[in-house]
């Protein structure tokens, strides 16, 4: 679980310095700036936190087909929920986001850097002005590829 990760002080310092460099790589334009990236980053993290994790499910209230999937009989005949099967199924269903902190970090980090170096001008304008970036990216998704 992402909340269980503890970073050493030097790693925290390195990460803070790297994020500062990222922030400085954003241009001071009206929309595609670091404030926008910060909002997108926080939103992505919030959305990821809303994904159901195995620990968040009350597995005692399974019924029907789910009984067969998630419960097993103990030696004395009582039903017991098979948490490992639930966790494995959720891992597959959520592509590991709920169970892999590195995947969670990658999604949040991607949100933070998604508009680094964006010129703040629409792609159509870059094409119209025959900008060097437009030529470099063959007039397709210019700002997004930069």
N, C-alpha and C positions, 0 to 999 in steps of 0.2 A: 504494500500500500504506500502511495507517495508520501503520506504524512509520517511514515516510519523511517524515512531516509534522514540521516544526520550527516551533514557535510562538515569536514574539518575546516578550521578557521582559514587556512591558506587557500583552500578551494573556494570558500565563500568570497574571499578577497579577489581571487582571480575571476570569478564569475561576475562580481560587481564591476571590476575594471573592464571586462569584456562587454557587459551591457552598456557601460558608459560609452565605449567606442561605438557600439551599435547606435546608441542615441545620437551621437555626434555625426553619424553617417546619414541621418535623415536631414533633408533640406527644410528650410524654414518657409514652407509654402502653406497655403490655406487649409489643405485637407490631408494630403499624404505626408504627414509629419509624425513626430514621435508621440505626440498626444493621442493621435489616431491609433498608432501602433499599440500604445498602452491600453487603450479601451478595448481593442480587438483581443489583446493578450488576456486581459481580465475576463472578457466574455468567453473566450475559448476555455479558460480554466474553469469558469463557472459551469459551462456546458459539460465539460468532462466530469466535473464533480457530481453531475446529475445522472450519470450512467450508473445503473444498478450493479453493485458488487455482490459477490456471493455472501458476504457477511451481512448484507442489508436485507436479505430475504428470510422471511419466517418460513422455514422449511418444514414446520410441523403441520402446516395447513395445506398440504398437497392433496390432491384428489384425482380420481380418474386415471388417465394415462400417466400423469406425473408421478403418481404413487409408484408405478412400476419403474419409472426412470430413476427416481431419487431416493427410494426407500429400499431397505433390505431387511431381512429377518435376522434377529440375533439368535444365539443358541437356545435361548428360552422361549423363542417364538414371537417376541415383541418386535414391532416395526421400529427401525432406527433409520434416520435420514443419512444418506451417504453424501456428506459435505464435499468430498473430493470430486464426486461425479458432477455435482452442481457447479463447483468452482471451475472444473474443466470445461463444462458446457458454456458457462458464462465467458470464460477466457476466449473460447472460439467465437462466440456470438459478438463480443465486443472488440475483437481483434487484439486482445491483450491489454487494452487501455486501462482496465480496472485492476489488473494484476501485475502490470509491468511498469514500474516507475520511470524507466528510460523512455518508453513509448509515450507516456504522459508528458514527460519533459520535452520530447521531440515535438509534440503537437503544440504545446504552449510556446516553445522557442520559435517554431515556424510562424506562429501568429505574430510574434514580436518582430521578426525580420521581414515580414511579407512585403513591405513597401520601402525597404532601405534603398536610398539613392533614387527614389521616384522623382522625376523632374517636376511633378505637379501640373503637367500639361496633358490633355487628352491625346491618345494615340493618333487620332485623326489630324490633330494639329501638327504633331511631329511629322506625319506623312506629308501634309500640305507644305510644311516648311522645308521638306527634304532634309530633315535632321540626320546627322551621321548615324544615330542609333536606329532610325527607321531603316536605313540602308543595311545596317549590320544585321537586323533581325527580319529582313525581307518584308517589312511593313505589317508584321503579324505580332500582336500582343507585345508591342515594343517595351513599354514601361514595365510590364510584368516579367519580361525576360532579362531586363538589365540588372 
